[in-house]
Protein backbone atom coordinates (compact mmCIF):
# COMPACT_ATOMS: atom_id res chain seq x y z
CA UNK A 1 0.00 0.00 0.00
CA UNK A 2 1.29 3.45 -0.86
CA UNK A 3 1.13 5.86 2.07
CA UNK A 4 2.22 9.00 0.20
CA UNK A 5 -1.40 10.03 -0.61
CA UNK A 6 -2.16 10.14 3.13
CA UNK A 7 0.83 12.38 3.71
CA UNK A 8 -0.39 14.58 0.84
CA UNK A 9 -3.84 14.69 2.46
CA UNK A 10 -2.28 15.94 5.70
CA UNK A 11 -0.46 18.66 3.79
CA UNK A 12 -3.58 19.63 1.82
CA UNK A 13 -5.40 20.62 5.02
CA UNK A 14 -2.57 22.74 6.42
CA UNK A 15 -0.25 20.27 8.14
CA UNK A 16 3.17 21.44 6.97
CA UNK A 17 5.34 18.54 8.11
CA UNK A 18 4.54 15.10 9.44
CA UNK A 19 4.62 11.41 8.97
CA UNK A 20 2.82 8.11 9.10
CA UNK A 21 4.36 5.24 11.01
CA UNK A 22 3.31 1.78 12.07
CA UNK A 23 2.75 1.20 15.77
CA UNK A 24 5.79 -1.08 15.53
CA UNK A 25 7.91 1.99 14.65
CA UNK A 26 8.13 1.27 10.92
CA UNK A 27 8.18 4.28 8.60
CA UNK A 28 5.24 4.36 6.18
CA UNK A 29 5.68 7.89 4.79
CA UNK A 30 7.15 11.13 6.09
CA UNK A 31 8.08 14.64 5.15
CA UNK A 32 11.87 15.06 4.74
CA UNK A 33 11.90 17.36 7.79
CA UNK A 34 10.14 14.82 10.02
CA UNK A 35 12.19 11.63 10.10
CA UNK A 36 11.57 9.70 13.32
CA UNK A 37 13.47 6.57 14.20
CA UNK A 38 11.56 3.44 15.26
CA UNK A 39 12.46 3.81 18.94
CA UNK A 40 11.05 7.36 19.05
CA UNK A 41 7.74 6.08 17.66
CA UNK A 42 7.66 3.13 20.07
CA UNK A 43 8.04 5.55 23.00
CA UNK A 44 5.06 7.58 21.71
CA UNK A 45 2.94 4.45 21.36
CA UNK A 46 3.88 3.38 24.89
CA UNK A 47 3.07 6.84 26.27
CA UNK A 48 -0.40 6.72 24.72
CA UNK A 49 -1.25 3.12 25.47
CA UNK A 50 0.24 2.64 28.94
CA UNK A 51 -0.71 6.10 30.27
CA UNK A 52 2.92 6.75 31.23
CA UNK A 53 2.94 10.10 33.06
CA UNK A 54 6.75 10.36 32.95
CA UNK A 55 6.43 12.01 29.55
CA UNK A 56 5.25 15.20 31.26
CA UNK A 57 8.55 15.60 33.10
CA UNK A 58 10.90 14.12 30.51
CA UNK A 59 9.25 15.27 27.30
CA UNK A 60 9.89 13.39 24.07
CA UNK A 61 12.50 13.40 21.35
CA UNK A 62 11.07 13.04 17.85
CA UNK A 63 12.87 13.61 14.58
CA UNK A 64 15.93 14.60 16.61
CA UNK A 65 14.13 17.49 18.32
CA UNK A 66 12.96 17.88 21.92
CA UNK A 67 9.24 18.29 22.64
CA UNK A 68 7.27 19.27 25.72
CA UNK A 69 4.09 17.27 26.28
CA UNK A 70 1.24 19.73 26.70
CA UNK A 71 -1.61 17.25 26.92
CA UNK A 72 -2.36 13.59 26.49
CA UNK A 73 -5.95 12.67 25.68
CA UNK A 74 -6.25 9.00 26.51
CA UNK A 75 -9.83 8.58 25.32
CA UNK A 76 -8.93 9.53 21.74
CA UNK A 77 -5.24 8.53 21.85
CA UNK A 78 -3.89 11.98 21.03
CA UNK A 79 -0.72 13.73 22.19
CA UNK A 80 -0.32 17.49 21.92
CA UNK A 81 3.27 18.71 22.05
CA UNK A 82 5.18 21.98 21.77
CA UNK A 83 8.73 22.37 20.52
CA UNK A 84 11.36 22.74 23.24
CA UNK A 85 14.45 23.65 21.21
CA UNK A 86 15.16 27.18 19.90
CA UNK A 87 14.59 26.09 16.29
CA UNK A 88 11.20 24.50 17.00
CA UNK A 89 9.88 26.51 19.95
CA UNK A 90 6.97 27.84 17.90
CA UNK A 91 6.09 24.43 16.49
CA UNK A 92 3.02 22.46 17.56
CA UNK A 93 3.04 18.71 17.04
CA UNK A 94 -0.08 16.56 17.18
CA UNK A 95 0.13 12.76 17.26
CA UNK A 96 -2.84 10.39 17.02
CA UNK A 97 -3.05 6.61 17.03
CA UNK A 98 -5.31 4.40 14.97
CA UNK A 99 -5.46 0.62 15.26
CA UNK A 100 -2.16 0.14 13.41
CA UNK A 101 -0.83 3.63 12.67
CA UNK A 102 0.81 6.63 14.30
CA UNK A 103 -0.20 9.83 12.50
CA UNK A 104 2.00 12.89 13.18
CA UNK A 105 1.54 16.45 12.02
CA UNK A 106 3.22 19.77 12.79
CA UNK A 107 3.53 23.35 11.61
CA UNK A 108 6.59 25.23 10.39
CA UNK A 109 4.85 28.60 10.17
CA UNK A 110 3.40 30.40 13.19
CA UNK A 111 0.36 31.14 11.01
CA UNK A 112 -0.79 27.51 11.20
CA UNK A 113 -2.60 26.82 14.47
CA UNK A 114 -2.53 23.68 16.57
CA UNK A 115 -6.26 23.33 15.84
CA UNK A 116 -5.67 23.14 12.09
CA UNK A 117 -2.97 20.54 12.61
CA UNK A 118 -5.12 18.51 14.97
CA UNK A 119 -8.08 18.50 12.59
CA UNK A 120 -5.87 17.24 9.76
CA UNK A 121 -4.18 14.57 11.86
CA UNK A 122 -7.44 13.32 13.33
CA UNK A 123 -9.12 13.27 9.92
CA UNK A 124 -6.42 10.94 8.55
CA UNK A 125 -6.45 8.87 11.75
CA UNK A 126 -10.25 8.51 11.62
CA UNK A 127 -10.12 7.38 8.00
CA UNK A 128 -7.44 4.81 8.80
CA UNK A 129 -9.59 3.51 11.67
CA UNK A 130 -12.59 3.23 9.34
CA UNK A 131 -10.61 0.91 7.03
CA UNK A 132 -9.22 -1.12 9.94
CA UNK A 133 -5.78 0.47 9.98
N, C-alpha and C positions, 0 to 999 in steps of 0.2 A: 504494500500500500504506500502510495506517495503522500507524505505529510506536508509538502511545501504549500499546497493550496490552503491548508489550515493556518499556516504561518502568514500567508498572504491575506487571509480573512482577518486575522488579528490586526495586521497593518492597515487594512482598509477601513477599520472603525476607529483608528487613532492610536493604536498601540505602536510605538515607534521601534522598540526592540523587544525581543522575547524568544521563547523557544517552547518546543514540545518534547517531552521526555517520557519514557516508560517509567512506571513505578519501580522498576528494577535498576534505574539509573541510565538506561540506554538512551542515547540521543536519537530522536526521530527527525527533528528539523529545528534549526535555530538561526537567528540573525547572527552575522559575523561578530557583532559586538556583545553577544550574550552566549558565551560558550562555557557551559557548566560541566564539571567532571562528574562521573557517576557517583562518587562519594558525596559530593555536595547535594545531589538530588536525593540520595538515600537519607541524608540527615533531614531534609525537608519532609519527606514522606514520614519518617519516624516522628518528627515534631507534630505533624497533623494527625497521625493515627494513634500515637501513644499518649497524647496530651502532655508532652514533656515541657514543663514550665521553665526549664533551664534556658531555653532560647531567649527568654526576656532579659536575662542578665548577660548571656554570652553573645547574643546576636547570631547572625549566620554569615558565612562566606559563600558567595555565589558568583560565578564568572570572575573569580579572583578579586572581588570587591567585598567590603564589609557592609553589612546591613543591620539596622536596628529593627527589631520586631515591634511593630506598633500594636497589632491586634491579631489574635488567632480566633477564628470563628469555627468552632468544632462542628456545629450542626451542618454547616455547608462546606466544610473542609477548605477554608480559605485562610491564607496568610497575607497580611498587609505589612509591608516593610518600607523603610525609608533609608536612603543611602547614608552611610556613616563616614565615608572618606571625602576629602575635599573635592575630588572630581565627580562625585555622584551624590553630593549632599542635597541636591534639589530633585533627586530622582525618587519616584515612587515605584515600588515593585509589588505586583499582585500575583499570587500563586494560588491555583485551585486544582484540586484533585478530582479526577473521574474514577471510574472503576479500574482502569489500567494506565491512565495518563496523568502527567504533571504538566499543567499549562501555566506558562510564565509570561508576564507582560510588564513592560516598563516604559517610562517616558524618557526622552532626551531633552526635550524643550519644557521650560516652565509653563508654557501655555497649555500643555496637556494635563488635565486634572487626574487625580487618582480615581475619580468616579468614572471617567471615560475609559481608563485602563481596565478597571474592574468590570465594567459592562462588557467590554470586548473579551476579556479572559473568561468570564462566566458564560458568555454566549457560546464560545467554542467548547468549553467544558460541558455545558448542558447538551450540546449536540452530540459530543462524543459519548456521553452517558446514554443518550437516546438510541444509539446504535451499538450499545453494549461494549463500548471502549471506556 
